[in-house]
Amino acid sequence: MYTPAHFAAGPGTVQDLLSNPGAANLVTMTPQGLLATLAPFVFDPDVGEHGALQGHLARNNTQWSEPAVGEALAIIQGADAYVSPSWYASKAEHGRVVPTWNYTTAHVYGQLVIHDDPAWISRQVRRLTGVHEAEFEHPWSVDDAPERFIAGQLRAIVGVELVISRIEAKAKLSQNRPEADVDGVVAGLTARGQATMAADVERAR
């Protein structure tokens, strides 16, 4: 990933992306060519040297059964937003401004391990569900559904684990703009209801 020094993501940003990935695009090179799937993952820091992203795919999805050639890649995307040059104080000063796009992202590389073990898959599904149900007033649990139904659902998926070998991360958050321009970006994003990106830009000053 092309990453100028001023856009290199720090360890805190990388940890935030790993710990709260939502869904990531899993990309593998296979004998049949490139395959990709958007799937939810959870990060387990205790696997291997750098941790692992764990998730599952539908059994009918051929990506799990096609052997990955070399490293697999998971692309985790944080908040992103269009940045209008009209927000820059520099526009009024000299007019030499253009639009851009702000974002945070991590490219996570590693070995893809397939888990066709019901116990592993069950643990992964329960953990994934627990992460996303935690903020609900009445969180749903896997145990809320009939046991035979859950058993059938688990047979329809396969576990996948990306054991991380390296991470390339980028946080392009207006760090290359003068302070007055950054003020304008934060105000512009806030006015458009993009509070998460506005907060990211503010933290990146």
N, C-alpha and C positions, 0 to 999 in steps of 0.2 A: 504494500500500500504506500502510495506517495504521501509522505508526512514531513512537511517543513518543520524545523525545530520548534518554532513558536506554536505549532499546533499539536505537538506530541502530548498524548494524554498521560497524566501522572498516575501513580499507583492507586490513589483514591478513586479516580475516575474509572480505572480498569476494574477495581473491586466492585464499584457500584454497578457497572455493566454486567459483570459476572453474577452478582448476587441477585439482581433484579432483571434477568434477561427477557422475561415474558416469553416471546417466541424468537427463535433464531432460524436463519436459513442454513440448513445442513447441505453442503455441496461435496460431492465425491466424483472423482474421475474413475470410471469403470471401463471394462472391455467394450461396453456398449456406448461409451461416450460419457459426457457430463450428466449427472443426475442431481436434482435439488429438491428439497422439501422444507417448507416452513413448519416448524414444530416447536412446542413449548419444552423448555429444559429447566433443570435445576442444577446448581453448581455444588459439587462435593469437593471441598478443599483437601480432603484426606486421601484422595486417590492419586497415586503416582507422585511425581516431583512437583507438579504445578496444579494438581487438582483435575477434575473432569466435569464435563457437561453430560447430564444423564437425561434421557427422554425415551420416547417410544414412537414407533411408526406402525401404521396399519399393516397387517400381515400381507395384504394384497399389494402393498407398495413394493415394487421390485428393487428399490434402492438398498434395502437391507440385505437382500440375497445376492446382489451383484457385488463381487469383491472389489473393495476400494484399492485403487492403484496409488501407492504412495500415501501421503498425508491426506486426511479429510479436513474440511474447513467448515467452521460455523461462523456465520456473520451475524453479530449482535448489533442491533441498531437502537441508539438512544433517541432522545428528542431531536427533531429537525425542523427547520423553518426557513422560508424565504426572507431575505433581508433587503428591504427597499433602500436605494440610495437617497431617497427623499428624507430618510431619518437622520442622515449624517449632517452635522454642523458644517462639514467640509463642502457640502453642496453649495451652500450660500457663499462660502469663501472663494472657491476657485472652480467649482463645477466638475472637477476631474474625479468623478465617482461612477461606479457601476453597481448593478445588483450582484448579490452573491447568495449562497446558501449556507446556513450554519447547521452543524450536526455533531453528534458524537457517535462513534462506532468502534467496534473491536472485531478484528479478524483472528479467530481462535483456531489454531492448527493442532492436529494430533492424530493419534491412531484411533480408528473407529473399531470398537469392540461390540459384537452382537451378543445379546443375552436372550436366549430362547428358553429361559428357566422361569416357570410360573411364580416361584417365590421372589426372584429378583424383580420381575415385572410388577408383581403386587406391591412390593415395597416402594418401587419407583412411583407408581400411580398414587399410592397413599401419600407419599411425600409431596408430589406435585400438587395434588388436590389440597393438602394441608396448607401449602404456601399460598395458594390463590383464594382459599376460603377463609383465611385467618381474619380478614377485615370485615367479614359479614357478621351481622348481629346474631344470626342463627346459621352458623356454618354447616354446610352439607358434609357428610362423611361417607366414605365408601360403604361403611357398615349400614347406612340408611337404606341401601338397596338390597333386594333379596340375594342370598348367597349364590344360588344357582345362576341367577342373571349375571352377577359380577364374574363368576367363573367363565361364563360364555364370552363376556366382553374381553376378559384377559386372554382368552385363546385367540382372539381376533387381532392381537397386537404383538409386536416384538420389541424388546428393549434394545436401545442403542446407547452407547457410552463413548464420548470423545475424550480420550485420555490426552490431556493437553501437553504439547511439546513446546509451543511458543505462542506468543500473543503480540499482534501489532495493533495498536490502538491510536485513535486520532480524535481530538476534540477541537473542531474548528468553530470558535466562538467569539469572533471579532477581536482576538488578541492582537491583531496587526493594525487595529484602528486607533486613532487618538482618543483620549478620554472623552472628549465632547461627543465624538461619534458613537462611542460605546453607550453613553447616556441616552443618545437618541435611539439606538437599537433596543435598549431595555424598555424605553418608554413606548416605542412602536410595537414591540412584541406584546407588551402588557395590554395596550389598547386593543389589540386584535384577539385578546383572550388566550394568548400562548404563554401562560404563566410559567410553565416548566422550562421552556427554552429561555425565557427572560431571566429566570433564576440561574440557569446554567451560565449564561453570558455574564451575569453579575459576579458569580463565583470565580469565573475565569480571569477577571481583571488582573 
